[in-house]
Amino acid sequence: MKQGRQASDAVAGILGSSWVSNFAEGLAFFALLSSFLAQTLALTHFLADAFKVKGEKHESVPMCLLALAPPLIFAFIYPNLFLKALNFAGGICAVILFGILPALMAWKSRYIQNHQPAYQVFGGKRVLMAIIIFGLCIFLFQAAMMVMDLYPS
């Protein structure tokens, strides 16, 4: 993977057939296209509601241009912005959302509000503290990596 090749190319090389690569490229294209179309439709409806557009003009050409032009301009000006945002969402937001917040919610429920549900995961304060500390370590590591990407030596 260090040469920038896709995994499907390696499988196609082993099988001796190019249909695997073609299928993977088609699948990736339609996955991106379906996501792109859904996001465009949602954004045009959002903008139509924000600008109080009435009637059947939600999917009109001006609304689509208003939805698509700013991201296109940003993509030309900052080509790596999407990858940086994806790294931020995957590395930092996911740790907060799926690691730190659930442990803090359990801590508050158990030890501040004194709720005692019928089922409770074992471990008590030590396990919750370990989860929070581990999540904070991952958070700090990802933040440091992002800062190092901004200021390479």
HELIX and SHEET records of a PDB file:
HELIX    1   1 ALA A    7  LEU A   15  1                                   9    
HELIX    2   2 TRP A   19  ALA A   50  1                                  32    
HELIX    3   3 LYS A   57  GLU A   59  5                                   3    
HELIX    4   4 VAL A   61  ILE A   77  1                                  17    
HELIX    5   5 LEU A   81  PHE A   88  1                                   8    
HELIX    6   6 ALA A   89  CYS A   93  3                                   5    
HELIX    7   7 ALA A   94  VAL A   95  1                                   2    
HELIX    8   8 ILE A   96  ILE A  100  3                                   5    
HELIX    9   9 LEU A  101  TRP A  107  1                                   7    
HELIX   10  10 LYS A  108  ILE A  112  3                                   5    
HELIX   11  11 GLY A  124  LEU A  150  1                                  27    
END                                                                             
